[in-house]
Amino acid sequence: MLNDLLKHYQKKLPFVAFKVPNANKLKSYRQEDDHIYHPETYTENGFVFAPFSETDTLKTILFPSARCKIETLELSALDITSAASKPISAESLPKSYSSLIETALDIISIGALKKVVLSKPFIFNAENLQPLSIFEKMLLTYPSAFVYCWYHPKVGTWIGATPETLLNIQGNKLSTMSLAGTQKYDGETNITWQEKELDEQDIVTQYIIEKLVDSGINIDSIISAEIDTIRAGNLWHLQTKIEAVLELHKFNLKNLLSNLHPTPAICGKPKDLALDFINTHEDYNREYYTGFLGEMNAIKVRERNKRVSNVENTAYKNVTKSTQLFVNLRCMQLKDEEAIIYVGGGITKDSDPEKEWQELLAKLQTVKSVL
């Protein structure tokens, strides 16, 4: 599969290769032409790649299943060797980023803005680096993440290993998660969280539940689990799993995504105020960083139990639709022989600029380790 993807890349044709969390299979879509397709109703079938915020020139891209050759491969069939990573040297807090955080804290202190997620791109030399080689290293390094390599000749190359699910829909069952708070993994497993991180997590959880209800999902069908601590690479995070049952005859995926994205985990709360702050004060365009990506409306066929004697049961296959979308975190863009790694963190009233900077560097190391 990887050889076929490399040939596709050399022909400048679009493709995506990916692995869902904890899976033992790799899947790929190889588009047969270099046209840019966009989803319209979100009932389409294929792989979507969405930006942080859509504009006239930055839109969600669809690799339609009907225009792609789709393949799967057992991970055990790949010959991947690990590579030692060099730790990032300690960097002092830049004045520009410190000022950005202080500006956010000033506005938060007024009371209207509760949280805003600020981010920063870091640029590294990527001369002679092959996207698929980086992807292979990520597969080995982050088995519990959604790992992907996405390419379109008219858009660029993105590679990442994200720990955060935006939506997982299997038939009429929906699951999602709130993910916030970060601590560096240093071998300890007894993790203590501060009020700032717990508050940040609660903001995201309550927002998601609110948007599910706003999208027509019955609140009585929504179940929120207890807060858990999970490890993603060299980092610890807080996670709350959320599940719901859909009434498929009135469910609208496009409407739900419009309500849900971007969440406070990548933007802030209230959404409009946070988005305005980001657009005004972040001095770069996030593009597809903190957007979302994944398979949409993939057809899954499951054979009925052939041992059941009822002929009617065995005559038909069980066909369901599957949508698995992930937030585009812990990612990089390859551009002009440079690797641009994007990382960010949530700012609330209790944030300390120096601690936020150290958290940013820890997230940076997670991605930089595969270069």
PyMOL commands that set and color helices and strands:
alter all, ss='L'
color gray80, all
select helices_A, chain A and resi 2-10+65-67+75-77+95-110+131-141+195-214+219-221+253-260+271-281+311-314+353-368
alter helices_A, ss='H'
color red, helices_A
select strands_A, chain A and resi 15-19+25-31+46-50+61-64+68-74+115-125+146-152+156-162+165-170+173-184+223-224+228-232+235-245+268-269+292-303+317-327+331-335+338-347
alter strands_A, ss='S'
color yellow, strands_A
deselect
rebuild
show_as cartoon
